[in-house]
């Protein structure tokens, strides 16, 4: 955290996101869109989102093995 900016790590990809819309703290699992943190996720929500992204990546690989999805 740096003021209203936060570094968010998603599967090893680190991005800086605007954190001024919701209260966040280091270690929170968050939903980010267009560079803004929109929501702090519960542990269950975070786990489910992770599962969905993993499923999506598998579907994309099955559709075209040459595609490497970076979600």
C-alpha positions in Angstrom: 0.0 0.0 0.0 1.2 3.5 -0.8 -1.5 6.0 0.0 -4.4 5.2 -2.2 -2.4 2.8 -4.4 -1.8 -0.9 -3.8 0.3 -3.5 -5.5 -1.9 -6.4 -6.3 -0.4 -9.9 -7.1 -2.4 -12.2 -9.2 -0.6 -15.5 -9.9 2.7 -13.8 -10.0 1.6 -10.8 -12.0 2.0 -7.6 -10.0 0.0 -4.5 -10.9 -0.6 -1.2 -9.2 -4.3 -0.6 -8.6 -6.3 2.4 -7.2 -7.4 1.5 -3.7 -9.4 4.6 -2.9 -12.9 3.1 -3.5 -12.9 0.5 -0.8 -11.0 -0.1 2.5 -8.2 -2.5 1.9 -5.2 -3.7 3.9 -2.2 -5.8 3.0 -3.2 -9.5 2.5 -6.8 -8.8 1.4 -8.0 -10.7 -1.6 -9.6 -8.2 -4.0 -11.5 -7.8 -7.2 -9.8 -5.4 -9.6 -11.2 -4.0 -12.8 -9.7 -1.3 -15.0 -7.0 -0.6 -12.5 -9.3 -0.1 -9.6 -10.0 -2.3 -6.6 -13.7 -2.7 -6.6 -14.3 -5.1 -3.7 -12.6 -7.0 -0.9 -13.4 -10.7 -1.3 -14.1 -13.2 1.5 -11.9 -16.3 1.6 -14.6 -18.3 0.0 -15.2 -15.7 -2.8 -11.5 -15.5 -3.5 -11.2 -19.3 -3.6 -14.1 -19.6 -6.0 -12.8 -16.8 -8.3 -9.5 -18.6 -8.4 -11.2 -21.8 -9.4 -13.2 -20.1 -12.1 -10.1 -18.5 -13.6 -8.3 -21.8 -13.6 -11.3 -23.4 -15.3 -11.4 -20.6 -17.9 -7.7 -21.1 -18.6 -8.3 -24.8 -19.2 -11.2 -24.2 -21.6 -9.1 -21.7 -23.5 -6.3 -24.1 -23.9 -8.7 -26.8 -25.0 -10.2 -24.5 -27.7 -6.8 -23.6 -29.1 -3.7 -25.2 -27.6 -1.6 -22.4 -29.1 -3.3 -19.9 -26.8 -1.5 -19.2 -23.5 -4.1 -17.5 -21.3 -2.7 -15.1 -18.8 -5.5 -14.4 -16.4 
